[in-house]
Amino acid sequence: MTAGPGHRASRARILLAKPGLDGHDRGVHVVARALRDAGFEVIYTGLRSTPEQIVRSAIDEDVDVIGLSILSGVHLPVAAEVLEALGREEVSIPVVVGGAIGPRDALGLREMGVADVFPTGSHRRELVDRLRRLVDEWPAPSAAGGTDAGTA
């Protein structure tokens, strides 16, 4: 069987995390259900994960995407810490962020290296489609071991 468009994404592993002190997790459960229903394998780390724990779990679970759900307003520093931790580990895993994120902060997240941003109210179908596209298009590490894409 040959791999066609969407082949990698149809079996993609996505780690979802609630970093920091944010205890509001209804949204991340809705997202997890939508992704599972669409055929993704979802690993949820639970509440109050540190950036280092998130990256370690992502590496251990061999995920294709890290999704951060943040409603507390600390998305910029937390995303930066996750990207820095990925850089220290020399791995290239795309990071997406969802939550209460305004347009200015969404731009800031993208500029720092976040692969995609999903503000509160994003439609499930759009989330699924964009994540499938991200998994299919994300650059694989080079044969020489370079993994600079998506890390800060």
Summary of the structure (lengths in Angstrom):
residues: 152
radius of gyration: 14.3
end to end distance: 36.8
largest distance: 45.6
contacts: 476
relative contact order: 0.19
helix: 43%
strand: 20%
